[in-house]
């Protein structure tokens, strides 16, 4: 069975000048169980689309695998009340996962729910090479607006986040949506891995605020820069500084704030096709 991405539901609009019936297209969300070698690792509420991307991206961004080649097989199984994303890992990775097994079960937007150790929440991150992608001022200033044009579910519902991949001089070349900002980024990371696209060649663009778990996912994916529509947290900036990740925030209206590792943002302009 296939789960719809959205549904049209009735409601009542209440305004100073009266009340009237309305029908709104609303995003759907279902439990998605991420099952590794027969054992559930996480259950997340997510938009029921791009599940293979979500599963692969979650595997990479949580450090369960280092590359898509370490996933031996994948199966998506839809149930009446949710979806199972079943992954089988290469033997060496399967052994490592059993050794560090932990439970994660969280609602939308909760990047730390279910973590049973503070060490897991603040785990060491890979450091991104200083050489990474270099972006022009125009690349960054236009990034969130460019991503806005690739959000069909947001246009229908006004209720989803998106994550996009920005390439220097080309703009946002790939995007994924979800009701959860963490899920949207995982779906993007998975889509890039499945397409064989190297995240180190560009930047991740997010429609949300920038919290520390999004920086963690960026580091595990190997992406050198984050561009966000809203504010970063102080903890996110400390983490980005340590991990070698460039952070640009409040990207809108042709401008942005530049924080950690600003050397990747060049002062010149680049035309975007």
VEXDREN-2710 file (C-alpha; in Angstrom, 1 decimal):
% VEXDREN-2710
k/r/px/py/pz
1/UNK/0.0/0.0/0.0
2/UNK/1.2/3.5/-0.7
3/UNK/0.8/6.3/1.8
4/UNK/-0.2/9.7/0.3
5/UNK/2.1/12.7/0.8
6/UNK/-0.8/15.0/1.7
7/UNK/-4.6/15.0/2.2
8/UNK/-7.3/17.6/1.7
9/UNK/-9.3/17.9/5.0
10/UNK/-12.2/20.2/6.0
11/UNK/-12.0/22.9/8.6
12/UNK/-13.6/26.1/9.7
13/UNK/-11.8/29.5/9.2
14/UNK/-12.6/32.0/11.9
15/UNK/-12.0/35.7/11.2
16/UNK/-13.1/39.0/12.8
17/UNK/-15.8/39.3/10.1
18/UNK/-17.2/35.8/10.4
19/UNK/-16.7/32.0/10.1
20/UNK/-16.7/29.9/7.0
21/UNK/-16.0/26.3/5.8
22/UNK/-12.6/25.6/4.3
23/UNK/-10.7/22.7/2.8
24/UNK/-6.9/22.6/3.3
25/UNK/-4.3/20.4/1.7
26/UNK/-2.2/19.2/4.7
27/UNK/1.0/17.2/4.7
28/UNK/0.8/13.6/5.9
29/UNK/3.3/12.0/8.4
30/UNK/3.7/8.4/9.4
31/UNK/6.0/6.4/11.6
32/UNK/9.0/5.2/9.7
33/UNK/10.9/2.4/11.3
34/UNK/14.6/2.2/10.3
35/UNK/15.5/-1.5/10.7
36/UNK/19.1/-2.6/10.4
37/UNK/19.8/-6.3/10.1
38/UNK/16.4/-7.2/11.6
39/UNK/16.6/-4.8/14.6
40/UNK/14.8/-1.4/14.8
41/UNK/17.3/1.3/15.3
42/UNK/15.0/4.3/15.1
43/UNK/11.3/5.2/14.6
44/UNK/10.8/8.7/13.2
45/UNK/7.7/10.5/12.1
46/UNK/8.2/11.5/8.5
47/UNK/6.6/12.4/5.2
48/UNK/6.0/9.1/3.5
49/UNK/8.0/9.9/0.4
50/UNK/11.7/9.3/-0.7
51/UNK/12.0/6.6/1.9
52/UNK/15.0/4.9/0.3
53/UNK/16.8/8.3/0.3
54/UNK/15.8/8.8/4.0
55/UNK/17.1/5.4/5.0
56/UNK/20.4/5.8/3.2
57/UNK/20.9/9.4/4.4
58/UNK/20.0/8.5/8.0
59/UNK/22.6/5.6/7.9
60/UNK/25.3/8.0/6.7
61/UNK/24.4/11.0/8.9
62/UNK/24.2/8.9/12.0
63/UNK/27.6/7.3/11.3
64/UNK/26.0/3.8/11.0
65/UNK/27.8/3.5/7.6
66/UNK/30.6/5.5/6.1
67/UNK/29.4/5.1/2.5
68/UNK/26.4/3.7/0.6
69/UNK/28.6/0.7/-0.5
70/UNK/28.4/-0.6/3.1
71/UNK/24.6/-1.1/2.7
72/UNK/24.2/-4.6/1.2
73/UNK/20.4/-4.4/0.5
74/UNK/17.3/-2.3/1.1
75/UNK/13.6/-3.0/1.2
76/UNK/10.7/-0.7/1.8
77/UNK/7.7/-2.3/3.4
78/UNK/4.5/-0.3/3.8
79/UNK/2.0/-1.2/6.5
80/UNK/-1.4/0.3/7.2
81/UNK/0.0/2.4/10.1
82/UNK/3.5/3.1/8.9
83/UNK/6.5/2.1/6.9
84/UNK/9.5/-0.2/7.5
85/UNK/12.8/0.8/5.9
86/UNK/14.8/-2.5/6.1
87/UNK/18.5/-2.3/5.5
88/UNK/21.1/-5.1/5.6
89/UNK/24.6/-4.0/6.2
90/UNK/27.9/-5.3/5.0
91/UNK/29.3/-7.9/7.5
92/UNK/31.9/-5.6/9.1
93/UNK/29.5/-2.7/9.5
94/UNK/26.8/-5.0/10.9
95/UNK/29.3/-6.2/13.6
96/UNK/30.2/-2.6/14.5
97/UNK/26.5/-1.6/14.8
98/UNK/25.8/-4.5/17.2
99/UNK/28.6/-3.3/19.4
100/UNK/27.3/0.2/19.7
101/UNK/23.5/-0.5/19.5
102/UNK/21.4/2.2/20.9
103/UNK/17.7/3.0/20.6
104/UNK/16.3/6.1/19.0
105/UNK/12.6/7.0/18.8
106/UNK/11.6/10.5/18.2
107/UNK/8.8/12.8/16.9
108/UNK/9.2/15.2/14.1
109/UNK/12.0/17.8/14.6
110/UNK/13.6/16.0/17.6
111/UNK/17.2/15.2/16.8
112/UNK/18.2/13.8/20.2
113/UNK/15.1/11.9/21.3
114/UNK/15.9/8.4/22.5
115/UNK/19.6/8.9/22.8
116/UNK/20.6/7.1/26.0
117/UNK/24.0/8.7/26.6
118/UNK/25.3/12.3/26.6
119/UNK/28.4/10.9/24.8
120/UNK/26.2/9.9/21.9
121/UNK/24.7/13.4/21.7
122/UNK/28.1/15.0/21.6
123/UNK/30.0/12.3/19.7
124/UNK/33.3/13.3/18.0
125/UNK/32.8/14.4/14.4
126/UNK/34.9/14.0/11.3
127/UNK/36.8/17.3/10.4
128/UNK/36.0/18.7/7.0
129/UNK/39.0/19.4/4.8
130/UNK/39.9/23.1/4.5
131/UNK/39.9/22.7/0.7
132/UNK/36.1/22.1/0.3
133/UNK/33.9/24.0/-2.2
134/UNK/34.2/27.7/-2.7
135/UNK/31.0/29.7/-3.1
136/UNK/30.4/33.2/-4.3
137/UNK/28.5/35.8/-2.4
138/UNK/25.7/35.5/-5.0
139/UNK/25.6/31.7/-4.7
140/UNK/24.8/32.0/-1.0
141/UNK/22.6/35.1/-1.1
142/UNK/20.3/33.4/-3.7
143/UNK/20.4/29.9/-2.2
144/UNK/17.2/29.9/-0.1
145/UNK/15.2/31.7/-2.7
146/UNK/16.4/29.1/-5.3
147/UNK/15.4/26.3/-2.9
148/UNK/11.9/27.8/-2.5
149/UNK/11.3/27.1/-6.2
150/UNK/11.8/23.4/-5.6
151/UNK/9.3/22.8/-2.8
152/UNK/6.0/21.5/-4.4
153/UNK/4.8/20.0/-1.2
154/UNK/5.4/23.2/0.7
155/UNK/3.5/25.1/-2.0
156/UNK/0.5/22.7/-1.5
157/UNK/0.5/22.7/2.3
158/UNK/2.7/25.6/3.6
159/UNK/3.9/23.1/6.3
160/UNK/7.1/21.3/5.2
161/UNK/10.8/21.9/5.4
162/UNK/13.3/21.4/2.6
163/UNK/17.0/20.7/2.2
164/UNK/18.8/21.4/-1.0
165/UNK/22.3/20.9/-2.5
166/UNK/24.0/24.0/-3.8
167/UNK/26.8/23.8/-6.4
168/UNK/29.0/26.8/-7.1
169/UNK/27.8/28.7/-10.1
170/UNK/24.9/26.3/-10.7
171/UNK/22.5/27.0/-7.8
172/UNK/20.4/24.4/-6.0
173/UNK/20.6/21.2/-8.2
174/UNK/18.7/18.8/-5.9
175/UNK/16.1/19.1/-3.1
176/UNK/14.1/17.0/-0.7
177/UNK/11.1/17.9/1.5
178/UNK/9.7/16.5/4.7
179/UNK/7.6/17.7/7.7
180/UNK/10.8/17.3/9.8
181/UNK/13.9/19.4/9.1
182/UNK/16.2/16.6/10.1
183/UNK/14.4/14.2/7.9
184/UNK/14.6/16.5/4.9
185/UNK/18.4/16.7/5.3
186/UNK/18.7/12.9/5.7
187/UNK/16.7/12.5/2.5
188/UNK/19.0/14.9/0.6
189/UNK/22.1/13.1/1.9
190/UNK/20.7/9.8/0.8
191/UNK/19.6/11.1/-2.6
192/UNK/23.2/12.4/-3.2
193/UNK/24.7/9.1/-2.1
194/UNK/22.4/7.1/-4.4
195/UNK/23.2/9.4/-7.3
196/UNK/27.0/9.1/-6.7
197/UNK/27.3/12.9/-6.0
198/UNK/30.0/14.0/-3.7
199/UNK/28.7/16.4/-1.0
200/UNK/32.1/18.0/-0.6
201/UNK/31.5/19.8/-4.0
202/UNK/28.9/22.1/-2.6
203/UNK/26.8/23.2/0.3
204/UNK/23.6/22.1/2.1
205/UNK/20.8/24.7/2.1
206/UNK/18.1/24.5/4.8
207/UNK/14.8/26.2/5.2
208/UNK/15.0/26.0/9.0
209/UNK/17.0/27.2/12.0
210/UNK/20.4/25.6/12.3
211/UNK/20.8/23.4/15.4
212/UNK/23.7/21.2/16.4
213/UNK/22.4/17.9/15.1
214/UNK/22.1/19.4/11.6
215/UNK/25.8/20.3/11.8
216/UNK/26.5/16.7/12.9
217/UNK/24.7/15.3/9.9
218/UNK/26.6/17.7/7.6
219/UNK/29.9/16.6/9.1
220/UNK/29.2/12.9/8.7
221/UNK/28.1/13.5/5.1
222/UNK/31.3/15.3/4.3
223/UNK/29.7/18.6/3.2
224/UNK/31.9/21.7/3.9
225/UNK/29.2/24.4/4.2
226/UNK/25.6/25.0/5.5
227/UNK/23.3/27.8/4.4
228/UNK/20.2/28.4/6.5
229/UNK/17.2/30.5/6.2
230/UNK/17.0/31.2/9.9
231/UNK/19.3/31.5/12.9
232/UNK/22.0/29.1/14.1
233/UNK/22.2/28.1/17.8
234/UNK/25.4/29.0/19.7
235/UNK/26.1/25.3/20.1
236/UNK/25.7/24.7/16.4
237/UNK/28.3/27.4/15.7
238/UNK/30.8/25.9/18.2
239/UNK/30.4/22.5/16.6
240/UNK/30.7/23.9/13.1
241/UNK/33.9/25.7/14.0
242/UNK/35.4/22.5/15.5
243/UNK/34.3/20.4/12.4
244/UNK/35.6/22.9/9.8
245/UNK/32.2/23.7/8.4
246/UNK/31.3/27.1/7.0
247/UNK/28.0/28.5/8.3
248/UNK/25.9/31.2/6.5
249/UNK/22.5/32.1/8.2
250/UNK/19.6/34.4/7.6
251/UNK/20.0/33.9/3.9
252/UNK/17.2/36.0/2.4
253/UNK/16.6/39.2/0.6
254/UNK/20.0/39.1/-1.2
255/UNK/22.0/39.0/2.1
256/UNK/23.2/36.7/4.8
257/UNK/25.1/36.5/8.1
258/UNK/28.5/34.7/7.8
259/UNK/29.9/32.8/10.8
260/UNK/32.3/29.8/11.0
261/UNK/35.0/29.4/8.4
262/UNK/34.2/32.3/6.2
263/UNK/37.1/31.7/3.8
264/UNK/34.9/29.5/1.6
265/UNK/32.6/32.4/0.7
266/UNK/34.3/34.5/-1.9
267/UNK/33.5/38.2/-2.3
268/UNK/33.1/38.0/-6.1
269/UNK/29.9/37.2/-8.1
270/UNK/29.2/34.1/-10.0
271/UNK/26.4/33.8/-12.6
272/UNK/23.9/31.0/-11.8
273/UNK/22.2/29.4/-14.8
END
